[in-house]
Amino acid sequence: MDQPFIVALDFASKQEVNEFLRPFSSTSLFVKVGMELYYQEGSTMIAELKEQGHRIFLDLKLHDIPNTVKQAMKGLARLGVDLVNVHAAGGTQMMQAALEGLELGTPSGARRPHCIAVTQLTSTSEQMLRDELWIARPMEETVLHYASLAKESGLDGVVCSAKEVPLIRERCGEQFLTVTPGIRFANDDKNDQVRVVTPYEARKLGASLIVVGRSITRAFDPYAAYERLQWEWNGGERR
Ligand SMILES: O=C(O)c1cc(=O)[nH]c(=O)n1[C@@H]1O[C@H](COP(=O)(O)O)[C@@H](O)[C@H]1O
């Protein structure tokens, strides 16, 4: 993956997406289409974004019985997206089934979409992990365990907080993708995110790709915010 920034297109309609993308008309982006947009606009949105030259992370976080995930992935592979995801909590059989589905659905001659697993959502705190999910191990250990399961299942990487990247790299290797949301500029509101870092910190921690939504999409000047993101990632720390 040569492009380290994924812009989360968390919008409710194609119109809002087009308005947001207008200043980026000469920039080829790596964009994320999540549940909000995909459930409204479906696969035509994917086709249009591809036509505009953008790379696509289709973030539907599949989590179901293995057969259902396999069949769903078969269909998603036909869309020609670059990256898809599942919840690692679905288990190793489900993750393997996701890969099988992707392989079956990828048109001949095309490259199978990369598949990554969400370890623990970046909106989850240590306290939630313990009191709500009833997982007694610390966050880092839990994330590392889920990352190991994803690796054993043959997946290409995980979604995690950049805070957990150094341990995952050590355990799963440099080629294993670490895709990290929960990115905020230093002065931004965290909103519903908990395990948050700045773009500069994410780079220092070794994240392969960072997912950035509201810090760009809700910025007064999204294009300037994207430029700031590039600047910070490349070493320009702002306080
Ligand atoms: O899979 C994801 O992309 C994801 C996993 C996760 O643990 N946390 C997380 O925030 N995300 C997504 O990343 C994006 C983050 O958006 P912002 O908080 O606005 O930057 C959203 O589209 C989330 O759905």
PDBQT file of the ligand as one rigid body, heavy atoms in Angstrom, charges set to zero:
ROOT
HETATM    1  O1  LIG A 301     -12.796  -0.217  10.716  1.00  0.00    +0.000 OA
HETATM    2  C1  LIG A 301     -12.712   1.013  10.847  1.00  0.00    +0.000 C 
HETATM    3  O2  LIG A 301     -12.455   1.728   9.888  1.00  0.00    +0.000 OA
HETATM    4  C2  LIG A 301     -12.773   1.571  12.214  1.00  0.00    +0.000 A 
HETATM    5  C3  LIG A 301     -12.375   0.726  13.231  1.00  0.00    +0.000 A 
HETATM    6  C4  LIG A 301     -12.180   1.244  14.525  1.00  0.00    +0.000 A 
HETATM    7  O3  LIG A 301     -11.761   0.540  15.443  1.00  0.00    +0.000 OA
HETATM    8  N1  LIG A 301     -12.440   2.560  14.733  1.00  0.00    +0.000 N 
HETATM    9  C5  LIG A 301     -12.898   3.394  13.754  1.00  0.00    +0.000 A 
HETATM   10  O4  LIG A 301     -13.073   4.585  14.036  1.00  0.00    +0.000 OA
HETATM   11  N2  LIG A 301     -13.112   2.912  12.490  1.00  0.00    +0.000 N 
HETATM   12  C6  LIG A 301     -13.662   3.797  11.438  1.00  0.00    +0.000 C 
HETATM   13  O5  LIG A 301     -12.754   4.862  11.189  1.00  0.00    +0.000 OA
HETATM   14  C7  LIG A 301     -13.439   6.090  11.002  1.00  0.00    +0.000 C 
HETATM   15  C8  LIG A 301     -12.960   7.092  12.025  1.00  0.00    +0.000 C 
HETATM   16  O6  LIG A 301     -13.619   8.302  11.844  1.00  0.00    +0.000 OA
HETATM   17  P1  LIG A 301     -13.231   9.603  12.660  1.00  0.00    +0.000 P 
HETATM   18  O7  LIG A 301     -13.339   9.291  14.115  1.00  0.00    +0.000 OA
HETATM   19  O8  LIG A 301     -14.236  10.610  12.208  1.00  0.00    +0.000 OA
HETATM   20  O9  LIG A 301     -11.818   9.970  12.251  1.00  0.00    +0.000 OA
HETATM   21  C9  LIG A 301     -14.930   5.786  11.083  1.00  0.00    +0.000 C 
HETATM   22  O10 LIG A 301     -15.417   5.657   9.765  1.00  0.00    +0.000 OA
HETATM   23  C10 LIG A 301     -15.008   4.447  11.799  1.00  0.00    +0.000 C 
HETATM   24  O11 LIG A 301     -16.085   3.664  11.328  1.00  0.00    +0.000 OA
ENDROOT
TORSDOF 0
